[in-house]
Amino acid sequence: MKGRIPLGAWAGVPVGAHWSVLVAVVLVTRTVAVVVLPSAAPGRPASLYWVVGALVAVAFFASLAAHELAHTVVARLHGVGVRRIDLWLLGGVSQLEGRPPSPRADFLIAVAGPVTSAVVAAGSAGVAALVAALGGGDLATTAVLWLAFANGVLAVFNLLPAAPLDGGRVLRALVWWRTGSRARGERTATDAGRGFGFVLLVGGLVQLVLGSGVGVWWMLMGAFVLASAGAERRQSVVREVLGSTPVATAMRADVAVAPGWWTVQAFLEQRARQVPQRVFPVVSFDGDLVGVTSLPALAELPEQRRLTTRVADVSRPPTAIADPDEPLADVLTRARLSSSRDVVVVVRDHHVLGVVSAHDVRRAVELATAGVTGG
């Protein structure tokens, strides 16, 4: 996700926020400080409303992170890794590194988030009742009640049966369980998601025509749901087409590797210029994979530093590492090949056999569609 602000890691899973979260924090703060608190607890200084509103906004996004972390915990319990967690304007996304092994696992991973939000909502409501009973004042009570309400809405909204919402995952798991076909479950969930996204877009447009600012949010959510459901549908079609096609079918074996101990200048002059390649696996002196680098990354290094900087020092982790016999569809679940610098490095016994790029995947899909399974 571009514009990502790192927020640390939880149990080894990187957590980050898109810059749009800052916009959302401001919007939530303003809503609470200008609309909610003055009407429920009038007579306080405006500065106090803004301070409390900011605290409520931060608490809300902390509960949103807890929602995503719940997905992570349950996914790991079922043997599914999590690449990272991203928070953004309209919520959060836990990027899984694989597919749930069964309908039951799929269901439990999906409901973990809404259940957590419901628990936070119930707990916040309980705290609000306790604060009121102890005479804590209407300002604090209202703030905590709003947090309970927001988490309740989050739980209910996410359970709507439409991909990419958690309810869409639940629908997928149920159809998968009833029919024995995960692909059919994915089709049902993504079709529902596209329909729901369209309804949100139309509803938001109607709200705008009627003069309600809420329509902007509806349209934003509709666009997000529609785009995400469409992307998931395309990924599902690719997985269906590929079936059990192994990584080796799409792999390019005729790739030059970059010796990590060479200087950048020596590599550019003696090897990079001689091959039609932009991304290079970087290997150690023993032939073990160190990472990957690219011509743009090497070109960004100042000329005076290229004489003393090793290629290994300009490398980064590959998008993914795969075995040649692994199903390509499974690899694509954990690897996002979204740019020309993204490659899956194919490794066996710690030695590089080749790479797979987005172009290679498209070629494999086209061949599989034509009924050709060979490379």
LINRAFEN-V514680 format. One record per residue. N is the residue number from 1. RES is the residue in one small letter. SS is DSSP state (H for helix, E for strand, L for the rest). NEAR is the number of other C-alpha atoms within 10 Angstrom. D_LAST is the distance of its C-alpha to the last C-alpha in Angstrom with 1 decimal. Layout:
N_RES_SS_NEAR_D_LAST ; N_RES_SS_NEAR_D_LAST
This chain:
1_m_L_10_32.0 ; 2_k_L_7_33.7 ; 3_g_L_10_37.4 ; 4_r_E_16_37.1 ; 5_i_E_15_40.3 ; 6_p_E_12_39.8 ; 7_l_E_13_42.2 ; 8_g_E_10_41.5 ; 9_a_E_12_39.7 ; 10_w_E_12_40.5 ; 11_a_L_8_39.5 ; 12_g_L_10_36.8 ; 13_v_E_16_35.4 ; 14_p_E_15_35.9 ; 15_v_E_21_38.1 ; 16_g_E_21_38.4 ; 17_a_E_22_40.0 ; 18_h_E_18_39.1 ; 19_w_L_15_42.0 ; 20_s_H_15_42.7 ; 21_v_H_19_44.1 ; 22_l_H_13_47.0 ; 23_v_H_13_47.6 ; 24_a_H_17_47.6 ; 25_v_H_20_50.0 ; 26_v_H_16_52.4 ; 27_l_H_16_52.2 ; 28_v_H_19_52.8 ; 29_t_H_22_55.6 ; 30_r_H_17_57.2 ; 31_t_H_15_57.1 ; 32_v_H_25_58.7 ; 33_a_H_23_61.2 ; 34_v_H_15_62.3 ; 35_v_H_12_61.9 ; 36_v_H_18_61.9 ; 37_l_H_26_64.3 ; 38_p_H_16_67.1 ; 39_s_H_12_67.5 ; 40_a_H_13_67.4 ; 41_a_L_16_69.3 ; 42_p_L_13_71.4 ; 43_g_L_9_73.7 ; 44_r_L_11_71.5 ; 45_p_L_9_70.8 ; 46_a_H_13_67.7 ; 47_s_H_10_66.4 ; 48_l_H_13_66.5 ; 49_y_H_24_64.4 ; 50_w_H_18_61.8 ; 51_v_H_13_61.7 ; 52_v_H_18_61.3 ; 53_g_H_25_58.7 ; 54_a_H_20_56.6 ; 55_l_H_15_56.9 ; 56_v_H_21_55.9 ; 57_a_H_23_52.8 ; 58_v_H_16_51.7 ; 59_a_H_14_52.4 ; 60_f_H_20_50.3 ; 61_f_H_20_47.2 ; 62_a_H_11_47.8 ; 63_s_H_19_47.8 ; 64_l_H_20_44.6 ; 65_a_H_23_43.0 ; 66_a_H_16_44.4 ; 67_h_H_27_42.7 ; 68_e_H_24_39.3 ; 69_l_H_24_40.1 ; 70_a_H_20_40.9 ; 71_h_H_26_37.3 ; 72_t_H_26_36.2 ; 73_v_H_16_38.6 ; 74_v_H_19_37.7 ; 75_a_H_25_33.9 ; 76_r_H_14_34.3 ; 77_l_H_12_36.6 ; 78_h_L_16_33.7 ; 79_g_L_14_31.2 ; 80_v_L_19_29.5 ; 81_g_L_19_29.5 ; 82_v_E_21_30.7 ; 83_r_E_17_29.4 ; 84_r_E_18_32.4 ; 85_i_E_23_35.2 ; 86_d_E_21_36.0 ; 87_l_E_24_39.3 ; 88_w_E_19_39.8 ; 89_l_L_17_42.3 ; 90_l_L_13_41.8 ; 91_g_E_18_40.9 ; 92_g_E_20_38.3 ; 93_v_E_18_34.7 ; 94_s_E_21_33.4 ; 95_q_E_18_29.7 ; 96_l_E_20_28.4 ; 97_e_L_20_25.6 ; 98_g_L_19_24.5 ; 99_r_L_16_25.4 ; 100_p_L_20_28.6 ; 101_p_L_11_28.2 ; 102_s_L_14_30.7 ; 103_p_H_22_32.8 ; 104_r_H_16_35.7 ; 105_a_H_18_34.1 ; 106_d_H_23_32.8 ; 107_f_H_21_36.4 ; 108_l_H_18_38.1 ; 109_i_H_24_36.0 ; 110_a_H_26_36.7 ; 111_v_H_21_40.4 ; 112_a_H_21_41.1 ; 113_g_H_26_41.4 ; 114_p_H_25_43.8 ; 115_v_H_17_45.8 ; 116_t_H_21_46.2 ; 117_s_H_27_47.3 ; 118_a_H_22_49.7 ; 119_v_H_16_51.2 ; 120_v_H_24_51.7 ; 121_a_H_25_53.4 ; 122_a_H_17_55.6 ; 123_g_H_15_56.4 ; 124_s_H_22_57.2 ; 125_a_H_20_59.5 ; 126_g_H_15_61.3 ; 127_v_H_17_61.8 ; 128_a_H_24_63.2 ; 129_a_H_16_65.6 ; 130_l_H_13_66.7 ; 131_v_H_17_67.2 ; 132_a_H_16_69.3 ; 133_a_H_11_71.3 ; 134_l_L_9_72.1 ; 135_g_L_11_73.2 ; 136_g_L_13_70.4 ; 137_g_L_13_70.8 ; 138_d_H_16_69.1 ; 139_l_H_20_67.0 ; 140_a_H_18_65.1 ; 141_t_H_23_65.0 ; 142_t_H_20_63.5 ; 143_a_H_25_60.9 ; 144_v_H_23_59.7 ; 145_l_H_20_59.9 ; 146_w_H_21_57.7 ; 147_l_H_23_55.1 ; 148_a_H_25_55.4 ; 149_f_H_18_55.0 ; 150_a_H_17_51.9 ; 151_n_H_26_50.1 ; 152_g_H_22_51.2 ; 153_v_H_16_49.7 ; 154_l_H_19_46.5 ; 155_a_H_24_46.3 ; 156_v_H_15_47.0 ; 157_f_H_14_44.8 ; 158_n_H_23_41.8 ; 159_l_L_22_42.3 ; 160_l_L_19_41.9 ; 161_p_L_21_39.2 ; 162_a_L_27_36.7 ; 163_a_L_33_33.5 ; 164_p_L_25_33.3 ; 165_l_L_22_36.8 ; 166_d_H_25_37.3 ; 167_g_H_24_38.7 ; 168_g_H_27_35.4 ; 169_r_H_28_33.8 ; 170_v_H_26_36.7 ; 171_l_H_26_36.1 ; 172_r_H_29_32.5 ; 173_a_H_27_33.6 ; 174_l_H_18_36.2 ; 175_v_H_21_34.1 ; 176_w_H_21_31.4 ; 177_w_H_17_34.3 ; 178_r_H_12_35.9 ; 179_t_H_12_32.8 ; 180_g_L_14_30.5 ; 181_s_L_14_27.7 ; 182_r_H_20_26.8 ; 183_a_H_18_24.9 ; 184_r_H_15_28.1 ; 185_g_H_24_30.0 ; 186_e_H_25_27.9 ; 187_r_H_20_28.3 ; 188_t_H_20_32.1 ; 189_a_H_28_32.6 ; 190_t_H_31_30.8 ; 191_d_H_19_32.6 ; 192_a_H_21_35.8 ; 193_g_H_29_35.0 ; 194_r_H_24_34.5 ; 195_g_H_17_37.7 ; 196_f_H_21_39.6 ; 197_g_H_26_38.5 ; 198_f_H_18_39.7 ; 199_v_H_16_43.0 ; 200_l_H_23_43.5 ; 201_l_H_23_43.0 ; 202_v_H_16_45.5 ; 203_g_H_18_47.9 ; 204_g_H_23_47.8 ; 205_l_H_18_48.5 ; 206_v_H_15_51.5 ; 207_q_H_18_52.7 ; 208_l_H_16_52.7 ; 209_v_H_11_54.6 ; 210_l_L_10_57.1 ; 211_g_L_10_57.5 ; 212_s_L_12_55.9 ; 213_g_L_12_53.9 ; 214_v_H_13_52.0 ; 215_g_H_21_50.0 ; 216_v_H_16_48.1 ; 217_w_H_15_46.8 ; 218_w_H_22_45.9 ; 219_m_H_23_43.9 ; 220_l_H_17_42.2 ; 221_m_H_21_41.2 ; 222_g_H_24_40.2 ; 223_a_H_17_37.9 ; 224_f_H_18_36.3 ; 225_v_H_25_35.9 ; 226_l_H_26_34.5 ; 227_a_H_16_31.9 ; 228_s_H_19_30.9 ; 229_a_H_28_30.7 ; 230_g_H_18_28.5 ; 231_a_H_14_26.1 ; 232_e_H_18_26.0 ; 233_r_H_22_25.4 ; 234_r_H_14_22.4 ; 235_q_H_16_21.0 ; 236_s_H_20_21.8 ; 237_v_H_16_20.0 ; 238_v_H_20_16.8 ; 239_r_H_20_17.3 ; 240_e_H_16_18.1 ; 241_v_H_19_15.1 ; 242_l_H_22_12.6 ; 243_g_L_15_14.9 ; 244_s_L_14_13.9 ; 245_t_L_21_10.2 ; 246_p_E_21_10.1 ; 247_v_H_26_10.0 ; 248_a_H_22_7.8 ; 249_t_H_20_4.7 ; 250_a_H_26_6.3 ; 251_m_L_23_8.1 ; 252_r_E_17_9.2 ; 253_a_L_13_10.9 ; 254_d_L_9_13.0 ; 255_v_L_17_15.5 ; 256_a_L_17_19.2 ; 257_v_L_20_21.3 ; 258_a_E_27_24.9 ; 259_p_E_23_27.6 ; 260_g_L_26_29.7 ; 261_w_L_16_32.9 ; 262_w_L_18_32.7 ; 263_t_E_18_34.7 ; 264_v_H_26_33.1 ; 265_q_H_20_34.8 ; 266_a_H_15_33.6 ; 267_f_H_19_29.9 ; 268_l_H_18_30.2 ; 269_e_H_10_31.8 ; 270_q_H_9_30.1 ; 271_r_L_13_26.5 ; 272_a_H_21_25.6 ; 273_r_H_12_27.0 ; 274_q_H_10_24.9 ; 275_v_L_9_21.4 ; 276_p_L_9_19.9 ; 277_q_L_12_19.5 ; 278_r_L_14_21.6 ; 279_v_E_23_20.9 ; 280_f_E_24_21.1 ; 281_p_E_30_21.1 ; 282_v_E_28_24.6 ; 283_v_E_23_25.4 ; 284_s_L_16_28.8 ; 285_f_L_11_30.4 ; 286_d_L_9_29.1 ; 287_g_L_14_25.5 ; 288_d_E_17_25.6 ; 289_l_E_24_24.1 ; 290_v_E_22_27.0 ; 291_g_E_23_25.4 ; 292_v_E_26_23.8 ; 293_t_E_26_25.6 ; 294_s_E_21_25.1 ; 295_l_H_15_26.8 ; 296_p_H_11_28.9 ; 297_a_H_14_30.1 ; 298_l_H_18_31.1 ; 299_a_H_13_32.7 ; 300_e_L_10_34.9 ; 301_l_L_13_36.5 ; 302_p_L_9_39.9 ; 303_e_H_12_39.9 ; 304_q_H_9_42.7 ; 305_r_H_12_40.7 ; 306_r_H_19_37.6 ; 307_l_L_13_39.5 ; 308_t_L_13_40.3 ; 309_t_L_16_37.5 ; 310_r_E_19_34.7 ; 311_v_H_26_31.1 ; 312_a_H_22_31.0 ; 313_d_H_15_33.9 ; 314_v_H_18_31.9 ; 315_s_L_21_28.9 ; 316_r_E_15_28.3 ; 317_p_L_14_26.5 ; 318_p_L_20_22.7 ; 319_t_L_18_22.0 ; 320_a_E_19_20.6 ; 321_i_E_21_19.5 ; 322_a_E_21_16.9 ; 323_d_L_19_16.0 ; 324_p_L_20_12.4 ; 325_d_L_14_13.3 ; 326_e_L_15_14.9 ; 327_p_E_19_14.0 ; 328_l_H_25_12.7 ; 329_a_H_23_15.5 ; 330_d_H_20_18.1 ; 331_v_H_20_17.2 ; 332_l_H_20_17.6 ; 333_t_H_16_21.0 ; 334_r_H_19_22.3 ; 335_a_L_22_20.5 ; 336_r_L_15_21.6 ; 337_l_L_18_19.5 ; 338_s_L_11_22.3 ; 339_s_L_10_22.5 ; 340_s_L_12_20.9 ; 341_r_L_19_22.3 ; 342_d_L_21_20.6 ; 343_v_L_26_17.7 ; 344_v_E_25_16.6 ; 345_v_E_27_16.9 ; 346_v_E_26_15.0 ; 347_v_E_17_17.7 ; 348_r_E_14_18.7 ; 349_d_L_8_22.3 ; 350_h_L_13_23.1 ; 351_h_E_15_21.0 ; 352_v_E_21_18.3 ; 353_l_E_20_14.8 ; 354_g_E_24_13.2 ; 355_v_E_27_13.5 ; 356_v_E_24_12.2 ; 357_s_L_23_14.2 ; 358_a_H_19_15.2 ; 359_h_H_14_13.4 ; 360_d_H_16_10.0 ; 361_v_H_21_11.2 ; 362_r_H_13_12.3 ; 363_r_H_15_9.2 ; 364_a_H_26_7.6 ; 365_v_H_23_11.0 ; 366_e_H_15_11.3 ; 367_l_H_18_8.3 ; 368_a_H_19_9.9 ; 369_t_H_14_13.2 ; 370_a_L_10_12.6 ; 371_g_L_10_11.9 ; 372_v_L_11_8.3 ; 373_t_L_15_6.7 ; 374_g_L_12_3.8 ; 375_g_L_13_0.0
